Amino acid sequence: MVNHFRDIKALTFDVFGTVVDWRGSIINECKSWDKTRHLQVNWEEFADEWRSEYGPSMNLVRNGEIPWTKLDDLHMSSLLKLLQKYEITNLNKSEIEHFNKIWHRLNPWPDAITGLLKLKKKFTIATLSNGNVSLLTNMAKWGKLPWDCILSAELSGHYKRDPEAYIKAAELLSLERNEIMMVAAHKDDLSAANNLGMKTCFVPRPFEHGISRKIDSSPEDWIDIFASDFIDLASQLCCD
């Protein structure tokens, strides 16, 4: 490991899109319901629309338009609007609750578990996600994700990219921010972490939004490591 990274003691990970394939997981599970629940929906479009509500719904919290609301509840509010739009009317309350918790059942990218296990040998590995604690805990059990601890924006009462989310994570780990590397597939997340003195690793996920949408994989001077996946990151940090 180069000298620049010798002080790193923990890696914190964005989760949706970085660790797990939210889009593919939602589409695949929903397609399995077509026959059992007699649904005929364009699930690719549905998943994309549901995710598109993610930022605006959190902005309502950030801007003080609504009080702190955990992500499960923001997802539910968005889901109810989509069910109405897509004329999905044959689900009862418990089925809608199960539907909403699809975000608890997202599957890891193929490299995620192997890479995390390698990184765990040398560093504390933790989530740093906008998902609420119960969501992230259930997802870890579902996907067998080997976190050392679950850190969530919920613990700070602020959604990323508010600085409080990153600051609280460092406080809870009892580390200086420059001893933590933020790992994400989203540059805005990494930029916010970098502005607070954290190290950064960009792991592009070309298929996060499907094969038709291109992602920005260009280098930035504030990204410390560019890794093709978690296994490559482990290799760069000498965790093999």
Secondary structure, 3 states (H helix, E strand, C coil): CCHHHCCCCEEEECCECCCECHHHHHHHHHHHHHHHCCCCCCHHHHHHHHHHCHHHHHHHHHCCCCCCCCHHHHHHHHHHHHHHHCCCCCCCHHHHHHHHHHHHCCCECCCHHHHHHHHHCCCEEEEEECCCHHHHHHHHHHHCCCCCEEEEHHHCCCCCCCHHHHHHHHHHHCCCHHHEEEEECCHHHHHHHHHCCCEEEECCCCCCCCCCCCCCCCCCCCCCEECCCHHHHHHHCCCC
